[in-house]
């Protein structure tokens, strides 16, 4: 299992230079927290300097997206699709291919057929069909979720190469760092993409942070554009 874990972590954190995903562990939460704090500090510093890049493309912002009931809402087809497209991937070592094959056997055994949820009421046993999401209590649930949404994060990052969008994710939380226009466009596209696999972003818990913008006038064009873009994608705007 150690090789399986290493293969998963390497894939999620090294398959794209602008995308890093942490899986649902204590260390993953701590690492994500430190990295997001570093992103916020970088945005604050660059905006405070108000250099030519900021003047040309607007300030750097951090977009924080939170999903609604994501682990239960994820379409299982997204899990299957990952393995259908990735098993035996070019460039994988023999050990990595064996690790993916072992994980796929687990998915086939536990997610290959619909689950049946049983509950008792009034002395009668009832059954419900379980067709979506990862199983409650599945120790690999957060891993399967991360693998299923990974391609959506990478697709957004790949689209913005001249002015990169950096993406950090932990469980169902996603953070994007980029110039305000690129960040908000990427956020909107990611929200739409995730809807295709059953995941809806919780707008009440999602926010755009513009940090260290004291040197960038709030009455400027970018500020009005920011408010309009936030309104369009339904995100709250927080300026410091």
Secondary structure, 3 states (H helix, E strand, C coil): CHHHHHHHHHHHHHCECCEEEECCCHHHHHHHHHHHHHHHHHHHHHHHHCCHHHHHHCCEEEEEEEEECHHHHCEHHHHHHHHHHHCCCCCCCHHHHHHHHHHHHHHHHHHCCCEEEEEEECCEEEEEEECECCCCCCCCHHHHHHHHHHHHHHHHHHHCCCCCCEEEEECCEEEEEEEHHHHHHHHHHHHHHHHCCCCEECHHHCEEEECCCCCCCCCCHHHHHHHHHHHHHCCEEEEC
